[in-house]
Amino acid sequence: MLSAASDNDPDRRWAYRSAVTLAVAKLSFGKQIGVIAQKTVADIFSHPDAFLFPLLIGIAYYLITVGGILLGSVYEALDKTDRTKILRPREVLSYAFTSGSWQGIIASPLVFAIIKGAIPSEGVTFSMSILAFENGFFWRSTLKKFTQRNEPDKNG
């Protein structure tokens, strides 16, 4: 409550009015958000194919891209090893978790975003799986080409 002494202080009146307005807005907006959330959840469960199927397709392509990143890192690490050395499968698998592979995993959302626009909505296709794997395998080149293409021309 505003006291008689604070009635003349415009900053206090403004703060009080702002707090009241914010509280009323939160109540009404919160109800609207709740209604929207209930409708969205109801839509998802009444039409699961419209939401879950594209989500599962995206997850499948993302996992294929990450698999390409991991195998690309193994390939790069094996290329730097002594070719006469005999490696056990466990040693080869350990190359999947080098710093290069972690960099690729961190960059994987960007790599995936590059191919996201080309993903068909009808399902996982062999050709798109190969494209997702290839972009993951060559993630450094993919990002380099993408950033070079999107950089403004420095010459004019």
Steps between C-alpha positions, in 0.01 A plus 500: 500500500607850432520725801412867499871587510576297192205630296715791386799284400456425127763225501322307772161541330649382172660197668173412675296532179759300309493222757120484493494504119766231483311279748176533301683433173666189646168361613324552169802407288565192712147379438546552125829312500336217692218478245749503211711230666193284559394538136851420378525188716151395391596551135815291542311210656202521265725513190829335599611451140501874439748561781683181591580373152692812386670514840616138471621561145703800618648301789595215264680735260671679789629168639624405153682836482660443844602149390670654198680747725628220726614280211660801330697568817612137515608520136701820561664354812588175321650698215750651748605168657789279401380282214709203608353495851239234568195648669240320704131591449492662844786731401323594177179568693689725739575731207128578484536703818794723418487878525420516127192284543383710795541812286288332236233404751490858625468620140245231412193724540649738245590218264151356539339841445676525165329184373173547689338685210562210263343235721184355346198465723386163367757296685861398523639441153826335408630796301425748782661263750816498287489882478459533878784253562724675245439842656586353837810322371632813331363741763802730490474545124124540520526781754789664314307505171186626674681786675689598184176508302328719759785746556461838333740573217795691646606645166200705434 
